[in-house]
Amino acid sequence: MSDLGELYQELVLDHNRRPRNFRRLEDANRTAEGYNPICGDIVCVDLKVEGNVITDIGFQGSGCAISKSSASLMTDSVKGKTKDEVKFLFDKFHELVTSRGNSTLGSDEVGKLAVFSGVREFPGRVKCAILPWHTLRAALEKRGETVSTE
């Protein structure tokens, strides 16, 4: 198994067992819900945005290890970032998990999120990994509808 594969497995299992920021924010000023009907993942993302910065973030829901660990790593990655930085990171993460071997993204651009690069080899699992990210984007844009991967 490659070093990246081992790191992927280790991080996914760790963030699935002990997800970071797994909580509702009582003082959230932005919220969105997401649903993946293929595998049943459900995620709710709460944000506290002050000015242009995400000062706090939490998520709750149920789903597979990929969905939960993606949400957990996402919350760690975006806390303290501006909306523009988050949109840039969203685009880079989306490229990372959907590109067919064409992505040259490295950990210098996406940090620990780089471990999700192998998900692109399993198209059915890509939706699990990106659901929290689309839900985050909906919360930032104050969209009222539930996000769906379909």
C-alpha positions in Angstrom: 0.0 0.0 0.0 1.3 3.4 -0.9 2.1 6.0 1.8 -0.8 8.1 0.6 -3.1 5.1 0.7 -2.0 4.4 4.3 -2.4 8.0 5.3 -5.9 8.1 3.6 -7.0 5.1 5.6 -5.6 6.4 8.8 -7.1 9.9 8.4 -10.5 8.6 7.3 -10.8 6.2 10.2 -9.6 8.8 12.7 -12.0 11.5 11.5 -14.9 9.0 11.3 -14.3 7.8 14.8 -13.6 11.2 16.3 -15.0 13.9 13.9 -13.9 17.4 14.6 -16.5 20.1 15.0 -19.3 17.5 15.1 -21.9 19.8 16.8 -24.7 22.2 16.1 -23.8 25.9 16.5 -26.5 27.6 18.5 -25.4 31.0 17.3 -25.0 30.0 13.6 -26.1 32.7 11.1 -25.9 30.3 8.1 -27.1 26.8 7.8 -27.6 24.2 5.0 -28.6 20.6 4.8 -27.4 18.0 2.3 -28.5 14.6 1.2 -27.0 11.8 -0.9 -29.9 9.6 -1.9 -27.5 6.9 -3.3 -26.0 5.9 0.0 -28.2 7.8 2.5 -25.6 10.3 3.7 -27.2 13.3 5.5 -25.2 16.4 6.6 -26.1 19.7 8.2 -23.5 22.5 8.2 -23.8 25.4 10.5 -21.6 28.5 10.0 -20.9 31.6 12.1 -19.8 34.2 9.5 -18.5 37.6 10.8 -17.8 40.1 8.0 -16.2 37.9 5.4 -14.7 35.3 7.6 -16.0 31.9 8.9 -15.3 32.3 12.6 -16.9 29.0 13.6 -18.3 25.9 11.9 -20.0 22.7 12.9 -21.7 19.8 11.3 -24.0 17.0 12.2 -25.5 14.1 10.3 -25.1 10.5 9.5 -23.4 8.6 6.7 -20.5 6.6 5.6 -16.9 7.1 6.8 -15.9 9.0 3.7 -18.7 11.5 4.1 -18.1 12.0 7.8 -14.4 12.3 7.5 -14.7 14.7 4.6 -16.9 16.9 6.6 -14.6 16.7 9.6 -11.5 17.6 7.6 -13.5 20.3 5.7 -14.4 22.0 9.0 -10.8 22.0 10.1 -9.7 23.4 6.8 -12.1 26.3 6.5 -12.4 27.7 10.0 -10.9 31.2 10.0 -10.9 31.5 6.2 -12.6 34.2 4.1 -15.4 33.3 1.8 -13.1 33.7 -1.2 -10.5 31.4 0.3 -13.3 28.8 1.0 -14.6 29.0 -2.5 -11.0 28.6 -3.9 -10.6 25.5 -1.6 -14.0 24.1 -2.7 -12.9 24.3 -6.3 -9.5 22.7 -5.6 -11.1 19.9 -3.5 -13.7 19.3 -6.2 -10.9 19.1 -8.8 -9.0 16.7 -6.6 -11.8 14.2 -6.2 -13.3 14.4 -9.7 -10.4 14.7 -12.1 -9.4 11.6 -13.9 -5.7 11.5 -13.2 -5.2 15.0 -14.6 -5.0 16.8 -11.3 -1.6 17.9 -10.2 -2.8 19.2 -6.9 -0.6 18.5 -3.9 -0.8 19.0 -0.2 0.7 22.5 -0.6 -2.6 23.5 -2.1 -5.2 21.4 -0.2 -3.3 20.3 2.9 -4.5 17.1 4.5 -7.4 17.0 2.0 -5.0 15.6 -0.5 -5.6 12.1 1.0 -9.0 12.2 -0.8 -7.3 12.1 -4.2 -7.9 8.3 -4.4 -11.7 8.7 -4.1 -11.8 9.7 -7.8 -11.1 6.0 -8.6 -14.5 5.1 -7.1 -17.2 7.3 -8.8 -19.9 6.1 -6.4 -17.9 7.4 -3.5 -17.1 10.8 -5.0 -20.6 12.0 -4.0 -19.9 11.0 -0.5 -16.8 13.1 -0.3 -18.2 16.2 -1.9 -21.6 16.3 -0.2 -20.3 18.3 2.8 -18.5 20.7 0.5 -21.7 21.4 -1.6 -23.6 21.8 1.7 -21.0 24.3 2.9 -21.2 26.3 -0.3 -25.0 26.4 0.0 -24.7 27.7 3.6 -22.2 30.4 2.5 -24.6 31.4 -0.3 -27.6 31.3 2.0 -29.5 29.0 -0.3 -32.7 27.7 1.3 -33.0 24.3 -0.4 -31.6 21.0 0.7 -28.5 20.1 -1.3 -28.6 16.8 -3.2 -25.9 14.9 -5.0 -28.5 13.9 -7.6 
